[in-house]
Amino acid sequence: MNPPLTVGLPVYNGAEFLAETIDSIVDQSFGDFELIVADNASTDGSLDIAHQAAATDRRVRVLPATVNRGSAWNWNRTVHEATGDMFRWACHDDLLRPRNLEVCVLTMRGAPAEVVLVYPRTELIDERGRVIGSYHDVCDLRQRRPHERFQVVVRDLHLINPIFGVHRTEALRSTRLMGGFGRADTVLMGEIALRGQVWEVPERLFRRRIHSAMSMELHGSGEDLDAFYDTANTGSSLRLPFARVLRGHLAAIAAAPVSTVERLRCVWTLGRWRYRRRLLRETGRAVAEAGRRVTAKAA
């Protein structure tokens, strides 16, 4: 019989923190789960750490890879491989308080069917695991109308911590999952909000690690970040990263199981998108650059 919960842990060269993260998962007060560690062709010993965990705990399953195909592919395959009715992603460098899974699973089991994600509150830790602050996720989305939930995501959400809560696997699989471009997690969070309600558990049970080797720190916010999400984005990456995110939101709205009226309302709410000014600036720069190229060719 399959366990009710799958925890998917994608990793690429995360050996510094991986063993501690796995320990925080396997030592949970709720133990009826499978842990899928998906290694994306690491070169630093991460795969060895994963195999060691699997050798000592039958709940751990390892998915190796011979080629790094990007973060999005690695994240998504943990969802495709999941056997549980509930699913939770885990980053290789974050930690869980011992009751994290128990509280989220029990809350989800007691929630109505329209709840698709349950997540706990967040505390921030440094590279040594020391608490450096708390974080307010502003993502308790109990609104009845999809566009109202979507509006909160596109207007207010910054760190996408809620995505590390417990999902209904079926609802998560109905999305397009993680896209192969920078800030794809914000697009996915919008898709999730269009699928149903998101509930916050009023306990700080998720420990988000902030450190210099985070993907946003290593890869910035442009072409390098796109290539991190999908290695096929090298060389000819788009120069309009925020336009790509906007297209992602529009595609998510088009694919959402909502009424035409709700779709139109969601499109309207993008007028309050927190990145709209950056989109205008990058579009202006692209137009100016195109103008310079035309002038140079004509000279």
Summary of the structure (lengths in Angstrom):
residues: 299
radius of gyration: 19.7
end to end distance: 72.2
largest distance: 72.2
contacts: 1009
relative contact order: 0.13
helix: 48%
strand: 19%
